[in-house]
Structures are given as C-alpha cells and as structure tokens.
Amino acid sequence: MSLGISGEDVKRIQNRLYELGYLTKKKEVSGEFNEITQKAVMKLQELNQLSIDGKVGRQTINLLYSEEVKPDYLAYGEKNDVVLDAQKRLKSLGYLTTVPDGNYGNDTVMAVKQFQSRNDLVVDGFLGPSTRIALEQGEATPNGIVLGEQGENVKRIQELLNKYGYLSSSNATGYFGEITEQAVKRFQADNGLKSDGSVGVQTLSLLTGDKGVKSGTGSRPSAGSSGNGVGGKTVNGNIKALIDVAASKVGSKYVWGSKGPSSFDCSGFVYWSLNQVGVRQSYLTSSGWKSMGKYKRISNYDDIKPGDIVVEKGHMGIAAEGGKVIDASSGNGKVVYRQRSDWWRNNFIVAWRIFE
C-alpha cells in the first residue's frame, strides 16, 4: 500500500492508524492513500523503529495489529482525567477490579484488553478513539468471566474470593475451573445474587467493594480437587464444530489481508472460523497472537491437540486430528487441510487452547 492507492484495504489501514492516534480526524479515514496517510505511516514507522518509507508492507501491517505497536496517544504510564473517566466506565461494566484513580497502570491495561475482546475491537490495551467511543455506547457489552477462561483478571477475582473466605489461596492460579465456579456460586448465594457461577457486573461490584458477605462457615474447597488446572468446558462451541467449520473452507482462495467468507489470509481464516462457532475473538495478525493471554497457553509443540490455534513465525493455523492442520496457505494459494510437516515444528512459537 502506497501513495495513490484507494479502496477498502486502505480504509481499514487508515482506521487502524486513527485508532492508534496517527490520524487525528475521523474524516481522514477516506479510503484514499493520500499525503496525510503517508505522513501518518511514516510517523508510525519512525516511533516503532521500522524503515521509514511511508508504505504499508508486510512488516508495517503486522505491526499495526501487534501488541508491541507504540501508539501516538494515551497508553500505559499516563495519568489524566480522560483515563479516570474511562476507568469509571470500565468499572461500571465489570472490567476494572481496582479503584479508578486516573493512572494508566497494568490493571487498566488488562481491563481495556478484556473490554476490547468482548466488544469485537482490536485487542491492544490502548484507549484509542474506537475503544473510547465503544465505552460510551449504551449497548457496550459488559464483562462476564466464565468457566474455561484464564488470565490476570481471573487471578484477581480468585484473590478476592480468597479474601472473602470462599477460595483457598492455592487455587488462585489464574484459571477459571470448577473450583472457582463453585466458589463464585457460593459467594453469589450468600450475597443474594443469582448463582450462575459467572462473574458479571453485580458480582464483581460486590467482590471489589466492602459490602460483600464473607463465607459464614469458612469452609474452602480442597486444593486437590480437579477443575482449576485444565478441566472444564467453555460455553462457546466445541472442538468438532471449529474443525468442521474450518474444513468447510478448504480450497478457498488465499488473499493477503482478507477475513472471509470466500477468501482468507492465515490470521483472517482463524478469526473467521472462531467467530463462526461463537468465540468472540477480535482480529489479530499472527504477530498479535504471540502474546494472547485470554486462552490456555501451550508452549510445547508435542502438546498440541485438535482445536488448538497454532502460531508460527509469520503464520498460523488450526490444529486438526492426526497431526494435521487447516490453514490459509500463501504458498498453496488457498485454504488447505494437510499434515503438519517439520516446518511447523521448526517455526513453532506457541499454541492457544480455547476448548478443553
């Protein structure tokens, strides 16, 4: 992409530049790669230590959707009233587990990422224009942490459950298993809430406040019970559904930057497939998938199971049965269903388990 080109792909790039603060006005998202867009790209490249040529090539577009990208606006370490207002809204929606103070710290980054993930935004942890607009909308999706999720937000909830006497500290692992679900249900029952085992706005409000009822008996589940390790099922679809929907697109054309439904690149294919089976996953390139914290991390290549999202150097796919993979392959020019070769082992970075 360079000066003079126009189209939907240019508009998508401009939208991302706007979200990151490099384009300052919404009207600059025009679909025309003009001099304003070129200057924005050059500034992005300069601040992120890429070769400054004003063109959007493979390195630049991967950076645009990476968690490593440096924005040109509010981010970690800042303190002001804009951050404070966003924190208050995140708190009311059940995403922020600490007291709003105007400081853009780790807790705010985690809350923003969780909000972005549940509201179909690019998950980058920054308070860009699209995220701030989504926060202000009355139909913004509130938080609801459920069985099968993991991460720092889950660990914080477990620590709060421990504070109120519903969960042993040894079970504060960051994984929302059956033990945590039972603890949440008991907390909800004791505090007059619907005992559904999910941590929504009301439950989180009581957990993070000072009015929650402590466990009357002081009894806690034993650390030896199963559930807080890798057990439990998610509520969004299943492994077979994911593999089946991915396999249904075998033969579809490979088009760089395409997200379906008739053509794909590797990350667009994963994005489309997950959303078809009910997993609300925002679009990320393979570079952005390197540091996902939402799902269970698989660091050993030999531990990959069907349904896992396999991330390689510059590529990704969906693991299938019998050591196979379904992926949108640039080399083959289409979506393929094939055996994982030595290349997959040699270029393996990480895999993410969404379904157990």
N, C-alpha and C positions, 0 to 999 in steps of 0.2 A: 504494500500500500504506500503510495507516494503522492506528491502534489499533482492535482489534476484529475485524480480518480474519483468516481462517485458511486453511490449505491448503498444497499442495506448494510454491507460489511463495514463500510466507512462509518455509517451512523452508529453501529454497535461499538466500534473503537472510540468514537467521539463520546458516546455515553459513558464509557469506562473512564476516559480522560476527565470528563465532567465530574464523575463520582470521586475521582482521586484529587480533584481540585486544580488540575492543569488547564482545563477550560472553565472559565468563571461564569459564563452565562448559558442558560438553557438553550437560547436561540442559536448558539454556536454549534449545537448538535443538528446539523443540516443535511448530512449525507454527502456533502461536498468536501473533498480533501483540499482545503484552501490554505492560505499562508498562516492563518490563525491556528489551524490544526497542526500545521508543520512546526510552528514555534512551540506549541504545547508538547508535541512529541520530542522535540529537541531538549526541552526543559526536563521532561521525564527521563530521557536518556542521560542527561548531564547529572541529575541528582542521584541516579541509580547506577552511575559509572558504566554505562554502555557506550559504544561508539556513537558519536553524535552525527547522524546523517539526516534526521528528520523523516526517515522512512520506517514503516511498521513491518519489519520482517519477523522471522520466527522467534528470535531472541526477545524482541520487544513485545510481541503479543503474549508470549509465555510470561514475561514479567508483569504485564498488565493484570493477569489473573493469579499471580503468585502472592503468597502471604509475605514474601520478602520485599515486595514493592514499597518504596518510600513515597507517601502521598505529599501533596503540597497544601496541607491543611491540618485540622485537629487530629491529633494522634496521641499515643502513649506519652505521658510525662507532662502534658499541658494541664493548665488549671484556669477555668473561667466559668462564667455564668451559662454559656452555651452547653458546656459539659454537664453542669449541675442540672439544667432543665432536662437534658437527655437522660441523666441518671434517674431523675424523679419519675419520668415516663417508663423507663426500663423497670423500675421498682414496682410501679403500679401494674405492669403487665406480667410481673412474676419472674423477671430475668435477673435482676440485681439482688444479690443476697447480703449486701452490706449497706450502710447508711450513706445516702448521697452527700458528697462533700465538695464536688466540683473538680476533684483530682482525677485525671485520666490514668488510673492505675490498672494493674492486672485484673482486678475484679470487674472493672468496666469493660476492658477488652473482651473478657470471657462472656460477659452479658451481651455485648454488641454482637459477637460472633453467633451466640445462640439465637438471638433475635433475627439476625440475617438468615440463618439456616432455616428457621421456621417460617420466614416470610418471603422465601424464594428470591433472596438477594445474593450477590456475590459475597462469600464469607471471607472478609479480610480484617475485621476488627476495627475498622476506621469509621468515624462519623462523617461520611460523605453526604452529599445532597440527597441521594436516593434513600439512604438509610434514615436521615432526619425527616424526610417527607413521609416515609412509611411509618415512622414512630408517631407522627402527628395524626395519622389516619385513625378514625374511629373503628375501622374494621381490621386494625392490626391484630395479627394472631398472637394470643397470649402464650406464655410458656406452659409447658406441661411435661415434666420429666417422668418417663415411664420405664417399666421393666425392659432390660436389654441395653439401656444407654450407659455411657461411661464418660468420664472426664472430670475436670476440676470442679465444675458445678455440682456434679453428683457427689463428689467427695465433701464439698462444703455442706450439702444437705445432710450427709451422713454424720458429719461432725456436729451439726445442730441437733440431730436426732439423739446423738450420744449425750449432748448437753442436757436434754430433757429426760434422759434415762430410758430411751426406747431402743437404743442400739449400742452394742459393745464397740469400744474404740478399735478393736482388732478387725471389725467388719467395715471400717471406713477405708475401703480400698479404691474408691472411685468408680466401681462397677455397680450398677443398679440391678442386683439379683433378687432372688426370692426372699432372702432375709431382710433386705432393705424394704422391699414391698410390704412385708408383714409388719415391719416397724412403722411404716407410714400409715398403714391401715389402723393400727392401734392408736397412734397419735391422733388421727382424724376422728376415730370413735370417741376418744376421751375429750376431744375439743369440739364436739357437736357438729362435725363436718361429715359429708358423705364419704364413706370408707371405700374408696375405689383404688387406693394404692398408688395413685399418680399425684405428683407434686405440681399442682396448679397455683393460680394466684392466691387463693384463700389460704391454702395450706402453707405456702411459702411466707405469706404475710404473718401468720402466727408463729412459724418457726423462727423468723428473723426478728420478731418483736419481743416484748417482755410479758405478754399476756397468755402465752401458751401454757396449757396444763401439763405438769410433769407426770411421768409414769407413776401411778398410785402404788404399784407393787414393787417397783424397782427391778422387776424381772427382765432379763435380756436374753435374746437368743444366743445359743452357744456358737462359738467360732467354728465348731466342727461341722455344722450343718452345711449342706450343699446349697448353692444359689448365688453367692456373692463372688464366685470365681468366674466360670464361663457358662453357667447354666442359665436357663430362662429363654423365652422366645420373644421376639419383638412383635409389635402389633401390626406392622406394615408388610403384608405379603409373606412370601416364603421363598426358599431357595429354588424350588422347582419352577415357580412362576417366573422368577428372574431369569433363569436359564432358558426357559421356553420363549419368553418374550424377546430375549437377545437372539436366540436361534432363528426366530421368525424373520429377522432382518439379514440373514446370511445372503450374500450376493448383492446387497445394496451398494451403491456407488460410494467410493471414498472421495470426499470433498473437504479440503482443509478448512476448518472453522465452522463446518456445518453441524447442526444439532438435531437433524431429522426433520420429518419422519421418513423421507425417501433417500437421503444421503447423510453421511456422517464423517467426522474425523474421530480419532480414538477417544478423546475425552467427551466429545459430543455424544458418542454412542453410549458411553457409560451413563452420562447424565440422562439421556432419553430413556434408557432401559430402566433405571432406578425409579424414575418418576412414573413410568407406566405401571409399576407394581405397588405404587402408593408410598414410596420413600421420597419425602420432600427434600431433595438434595439440590442445592444451588449449583450453577455451572462453575466448574474449575478446570483449568488445564491440568495435564499430568504433573506439571511442576507444583501446582497448588495442592495436589493430592498427597504430596510427600509428607506434609505435616498435619494432616487431618487429625483432629482429636475427638471426633464425635463417635467413632466406631472402635471396635476392638483391634488393636494393632497386632499384626503378625510379622515378626521380624525374621523368622526362619523360613527360607524358601520351601523346605520339605514339610512344613506345617500347613501349607496352603490347602484349602478344602473347596469343593464346589460352591459357587456363590460368592466367593471372596473377590474383591476388587484388587487386581494385581497391578502394581505401579512399577514401571521400568524406567530406565534413563531415556526420557523423551517419548515414552509410550505407555499405554495401559490397556487392560482388557478385563474380561470377566471369566474367572476360572469355571470350568465345567467338569463333568465326570471323566474318570480315566486319564487324568493328567492332561486334559485338553483345555483350550481357551477359545473364547469367542471375542474377536476384536475387529475394529475397523483398521485395516492394514493399508498404509500408503504404498508399500512395496507391491501388494497384490491388486491395489486399486479398488478394493471392495471389502465388505464385511466377510470374514472367513471363520470357519469352525475347524480348528486344527490342533494337532499335538503340540504341546509346549516343547520347543527344541532347547538345545544347550544355550542358545542366545538368551532365552528367558531367565535361565539360572544365572548366567554371567552378568546380566544387566539389571538384576533384581534390586529394588530399593526397599519396598515394603508392600504388604498386602493389608487390606482392611476387611474385617468380618462384620457384616451387617446383620446377618441372620445366623442363629445357632440351630 
